[in-house]
Amino acid sequence: MFDNIPPVCRMLLIANGIVFLLQMLVGPLLPFMLWPLGDYALHDGRSVVQVGFLPWQVFTYGFMHGNFAHLFFNMFGLLMFGTEIERYWGSRRFGIYYFTCLVGAGLVQLVVATAAAGSALGPYPTIGASGGVFGVLLAFGMMFPHRQVMLLIPPIPMKARTLVIGYGALELFLGVASTGSGVAHFAHLGGMLFGFLLIQYWRGRWPFERRR
């Protein structure tokens, strides 16, 4: 079964699993989490360490997860929707798309987390592949808008387009309404935004119309 998964999705599943095991063995990989702009002193239980934003974090944050459920649901979404998109687009285009969504989500979350660092929330790190996975979800909804999909909870069938619109609206509401929920809702939206813009660029449609 694993051999039937296209190569980029297979690589992502393996890489995320390996990094999660590494986190379990050595503890939090603080320099590779996505931190707000600035330098912050953090007490890790044994000593005080300095943390802050470093350029590679907009990429590496997407391979770490907070717990097994966080990893499982992200990888389940990648397996369910990403494999179909990779077969449809091909591995090269899918890889470009996934990492554009992941980095784009990181940049949006960097702005949000930096703004929140001066509030009561204080500085907090962001981890998880959700920005890339939400971009993949958007791609599935745009490529196969009338495909019937079944939600897990609750088990309701709906069109892929409806699922994407509903998820996007829910994430926007939660991102605006929540305070310190521990979920990077704007990173999810950032992944969808950058994914939408890249698809529109490839199609030559708004806001990238090409003159004939």
C-alpha positions as CSV (number, residue, x, y, z in Angstrom):
1,M,0.0,0.0,0.0
2,F,2.8,2.4,0.9
3,D,4.4,1.9,-2.5
4,N,1.2,3.1,-4.1
5,I,1.5,6.6,-2.5
6,P,3.1,9.1,-5.0
7,P,6.7,10.1,-4.2
8,V,6.3,13.6,-2.7
9,C,3.4,12.6,-0.4
10,R,5.4,9.5,0.6
11,M,8.5,11.6,1.4
12,L,6.4,14.0,3.4
13,L,4.8,11.2,5.4
14,I,8.2,9.7,6.2
15,A,9.9,13.0,7.0
16,N,7.1,14.1,9.4
17,G,7.1,10.7,11.1
18,I,10.9,10.8,11.6
19,V,10.9,14.4,13.0
20,F,8.1,13.4,15.4
21,L,10.2,10.5,16.7
22,L,13.1,12.8,17.0
23,Q,11.0,15.2,19.1
24,M,10.0,12.3,21.4
25,L,13.7,11.3,21.8
26,V,15.4,14.6,22.3
27,G,12.6,17.0,23.3
28,P,11.5,20.3,21.8
29,L,13.5,21.4,18.8
30,L,13.2,25.0,19.7
31,P,15.5,26.6,17.0
32,F,13.3,24.9,14.3
33,M,9.9,26.1,15.6
34,L,8.4,29.2,14.1
35,W,9.0,32.1,16.6
36,P,7.9,35.7,16.4
37,L,10.3,38.4,15.3
38,G,12.6,39.4,18.2
39,D,14.6,37.7,20.9
40,Y,12.9,36.1,23.9
41,A,14.1,34.4,27.1
42,L,12.4,31.1,27.7
43,H,12.7,28.8,30.7
44,D,12.7,25.2,29.6
45,G,12.5,23.7,33.1
46,R,16.3,23.4,33.5
47,S,17.8,26.7,32.2
48,V,16.9,29.9,30.4
49,V,17.4,29.7,26.6
50,Q,17.1,32.5,24.0
51,V,14.6,31.9,21.2
52,G,13.5,34.1,18.3
53,F,12.8,34.1,14.6
54,L,15.4,32.5,12.3
55,P,14.8,32.4,8.5
56,W,14.7,28.6,8.1
57,Q,11.9,28.4,10.6
58,V,9.2,29.2,7.9
59,F,10.1,25.8,6.4
60,T,11.2,23.6,9.3
61,Y,8.1,24.4,11.5
62,G,6.0,22.4,9.1
63,F,7.7,19.1,10.0
64,M,7.1,19.2,13.8
65,H,3.9,18.4,15.7
66,G,2.7,18.8,19.3
67,N,1.4,15.3,19.8
68,F,0.4,12.2,18.0
69,A,-3.2,13.4,17.2
70,H,-1.8,16.6,15.7
71,L,0.5,14.5,13.5
72,F,-2.1,11.9,12.6
73,F,-4.8,14.3,11.4
74,N,-2.4,16.3,9.3
75,M,-0.9,13.2,7.7
76,F,-4.4,11.7,7.2
77,G,-5.4,14.9,5.4
78,L,-2.3,14.8,3.3
79,L,-2.9,11.1,2.4
80,M,-6.6,11.6,1.7
81,F,-6.3,14.7,-0.5
82,G,-2.6,15.1,-1.3
83,T,-2.2,11.8,-3.1
84,E,-5.1,12.6,-5.5
85,I,-3.7,16.1,-6.3
86,E,-0.2,14.8,-6.8
87,R,-1.4,12.1,-9.3
88,Y,-3.5,14.8,-11.0
89,W,-0.7,17.5,-11.2
90,G,2.4,15.4,-11.1
91,S,5.1,15.3,-8.4
92,R,7.1,18.4,-9.4
93,R,4.1,20.7,-9.5
94,F,2.6,19.2,-6.4
95,G,5.9,19.7,-4.5
96,I,6.2,23.3,-5.6
97,Y,2.6,23.9,-4.5
98,Y,2.8,22.2,-1.1
99,F,5.9,24.0,0.0
100,T,4.6,27.4,-1.3
101,C,1.5,26.8,0.9
102,L,3.7,25.8,3.9
103,V,6.1,28.8,3.6
104,G,3.2,31.2,2.9
105,A,1.3,30.0,5.9
106,G,4.5,30.5,8.0
107,L,4.9,34.0,6.8
108,V,1.3,34.9,7.6
109,Q,1.6,33.3,11.0
110,L,4.9,35.1,11.6
111,V,3.1,38.4,11.2
112,V,0.2,37.3,13.5
113,A,2.4,35.9,16.2
114,T,4.7,38.9,16.2
115,A,1.8,41.2,16.7
116,A,0.5,39.0,19.5
117,A,3.9,38.8,21.2
118,G,3.4,42.2,22.7
119,S,0.0,41.4,24.1
120,A,-1.1,39.3,27.0
121,L,-0.5,36.1,25.0
122,G,3.2,36.8,24.9
123,P,5.6,35.0,22.4
124,Y,4.6,31.5,21.4
125,P,6.0,29.1,18.7
126,T,4.1,27.6,15.8
127,I,4.5,24.0,14.6
128,G,2.7,21.7,12.3
129,A,2.0,20.8,8.6
130,S,-1.5,22.3,8.7
131,G,-0.7,25.3,6.5
132,G,0.5,23.0,3.7
133,V,-2.4,20.5,4.3
134,F,-5.0,23.3,4.2
135,G,-3.5,24.4,0.9
136,V,-3.9,20.9,-0.4
137,L,-7.5,20.8,0.8
138,L,-8.1,24.0,-1.2
139,A,-6.5,22.5,-4.3
140,F,-8.7,19.5,-4.0
141,G,-11.8,21.7,-3.8
142,M,-10.7,23.7,-6.8
143,M,-9.7,20.7,-9.0
144,F,-12.6,18.5,-8.0
145,P,-15.3,20.9,-6.9
146,H,-18.2,18.4,-7.3
147,R,-16.4,15.4,-5.9
148,Q,-18.4,13.9,-3.0
149,V,-16.4,13.6,0.3
150,M,-17.4,12.3,3.6
151,L,-16.6,14.1,6.9
152,L,-15.3,12.0,9.8
153,I,-17.1,14.0,12.5
154,P,-20.0,14.3,11.8
155,P,-20.2,11.6,9.0
156,I,-22.0,13.9,6.5
157,P,-21.4,13.6,2.7
158,M,-20.8,16.9,0.9
159,K,-19.2,18.3,-2.2
160,A,-15.5,19.1,-2.0
161,R,-16.2,22.8,-2.8
162,T,-18.6,23.1,0.1
163,L,-16.1,21.5,2.4
164,V,-13.4,23.9,1.5
165,I,-15.6,27.0,1.7
166,G,-17.0,25.8,5.1
167,Y,-13.5,25.1,6.5
168,G,-12.2,28.4,5.3
169,A,-15.1,30.3,6.9
170,L,-14.7,28.4,10.1
171,E,-11.0,29.1,10.3
172,L,-11.5,32.8,9.6
173,F,-14.1,33.0,12.4
174,L,-12.0,31.0,14.9
175,G,-8.9,33.1,14.0
176,V,-10.7,36.3,14.7
177,A,-12.7,35.2,17.7
178,S,-10.2,32.9,19.5
179,T,-7.5,34.1,21.9
180,G,-4.7,31.8,22.8
181,S,-6.5,28.6,21.7
182,G,-3.2,27.0,20.7
183,V,-4.3,26.6,17.1
184,A,-2.7,28.7,14.3
185,H,-5.9,29.5,12.4
186,F,-4.3,32.3,10.4
187,A,-1.6,29.9,9.3
188,H,-4.3,27.6,7.9
189,L,-5.8,30.6,6.1
190,G,-2.4,31.6,4.9
191,G,-1.8,28.2,3.4
192,M,-5.1,28.4,1.5
193,L,-4.4,32.0,0.4
194,F,-1.0,31.2,-1.1
195,G,-2.4,28.1,-2.6
196,F,-5.2,30.0,-4.3
197,L,-2.8,32.6,-5.6
198,L,-0.5,30.0,-7.1
199,I,-3.3,28.1,-8.8
200,Q,-4.7,31.3,-10.2
201,Y,-1.2,32.2,-11.5
202,W,-0.8,28.8,-13.2
203,R,-4.3,29.3,-14.7
204,G,-3.6,32.8,-15.8
205,R,-6.7,34.1,-14.0
206,W,-7.4,36.9,-11.5
207,P,-5.3,38.6,-10.2
208,F,-2.8,37.3,-12.8
209,E,-4.8,37.7,-16.1
210,R,-2.5,37.3,-19.1
211,R,-3.1,39.5,-22.1
212,R,-3.9,37.6,-25.3
